[in-house]
Amino acid sequence: MSHLVVCGLNYHSSPIAIRERFTIPQSCLKHALEALKRLPHVTEAVLLSTCNRTEVYAVVSDVQAGWREIDFFFSSTQQIGDHGALKPNFKLLREDVAVHLFRVAAGLDSMVLGEAQIMAQVKEAHQAALEAKTAGPILDHLFMLALNCGKRVRSETEMGRRAVSVSSAALELARGQVGALGNLNVAVVGAGRMAQICVKLLLSEEGTGSVKLLNRTPERLEEFVKNNLPNLHRLNTEVSFDDRYEAAAKANLVIVSTSAPKTILNLDELNAAREKHGKKSTCIIDISVPRNVDPRVQEIEDISLFNSDALSNIVTRNLEEREACIAGAEAIVFEALDAFHGWQRSQLVGPTIAELREKIESIRLEHMVKTSSARTSSSHPEEIEHISRAIVNQILHQPTVQLKATKDYEILRQQAEALRTLFSLDPLSCTHAARSQRRKRSHAGD
């Protein structure tokens, strides 16, 4: 029997000091998925790891055993800190998993309500699991529905137009600290998606300020500047990553957003750079997970340091104007849930009825052969054929109607399993769903 589960932790219940220990870098994602698939009771797995959440979506053959194995996965992959090994602190089962994922994809569960990046992150998690062959028919279909749900929320409600990304929320926080951003000397460390969004928004500000963009990989900077950026003359990508302390010391605003597993701006080195290049009031916003700025930097005079948890204050301020969008978005989420329920029912009803009909038809044919050998010349084979088919249809009518009418998935599952047991049918597998998914992709590629 297959059970849908999700285990993990997110910003609702875990501070950044805990979340950063569970972050799975993109470079380790395939290895982590393969480790999940090797767990004895896990048959499918998708791993969603962002700055605000690390969640394992799985199909397990036994719920309690599956949860224990995923707990072990977390304890064996986390960065062990002063608190010792930790376990994921939320677990959901069956339809609650679907609702949670749909809300995540819609941006309803984000720290910044409606943020756009989460859609791309859900898509990347799904694609990575497909490439690693850890997403089977159930999770594949669930994630396709989630992505469609997210698209609908952004196109059919004001959520997409009013959404504030983590990057723009960081700049809103910066404005509250240092005022208008257009004339500032800004250093952005990192060239990932959020860092690039920050740079685009900063260059869009009116003014004559400069934006230095530093990254370990120059090729990524070269690709970025090929985009149609506003006020490109204000962007400087020539500063070496090794000169990040000098750039930070000279800047009014520093935004750090990299995937480095440890701090890249440390207290002593930054102090030394400020002594050399002059001390000035500086706002540093570290939106990396794990944190890339030594928390002790906050002790330096004239430096204000913020991490991603500080963005929750912006969320609170923006919630009121977005409440009107939430109801419409939640309605789309539950439409997606209905679609998932319908798909689940089809995976039970269709194969069960087909195999039951096949079983009874084989019995009918067997007795037709016996009857045929005993017929006399006065027999009417066509009439016997017609009557026997009518009997089969009559026998199957009520079970078919009952199965199709049952809305509750758990009751439907019990009914389907009972029929399979009574008529000695094979246990239901995901074969039919897998064939359906392959046919769907084949037609999409035509």
Secondary structure as UniProt FT lines:
FT   STRAND          3..10
FT   TURN            11..13
FT   HELIX           16..19
FT   TURN            20..22
FT   HELIX           26..28
FT   HELIX           29..37
FT   TURN            40..41
FT   STRAND          42..49
FT   STRAND          53..60
FT   HELIX           63..77
FT   TURN            82..83
FT   STRAND          90..93
FT   HELIX           95..106
FT   TURN            107..109
FT   TURN            113..114
FT   HELIX           117..131
FT   TURN            132..133
FT   HELIX           137..156
FT   HELIX           159..162
FT   HELIX           166..178
FT   TURN            182..183
FT   STRAND          185..189
FT   HELIX           193..204
FT   STRAND          210..214
FT   HELIX           218..225
FT   TURN            230..231
FT   HELIX           232..234
FT   STRAND          235..236
FT   HELIX           241..243
FT   HELIX           244..250
FT   STRAND          253..256
FT   HELIX           267..277
FT   STRAND          282..286
FT   HELIX           295..299
FT   TURN            301..302
FT   STRAND          303..307
FT   HELIX           308..311
FT   HELIX           312..373
FT   TURN            377..378
FT   HELIX           381..405
FT   HELIX           409..422
FT   TURN            423..424
FT   HELIX           431..444
//
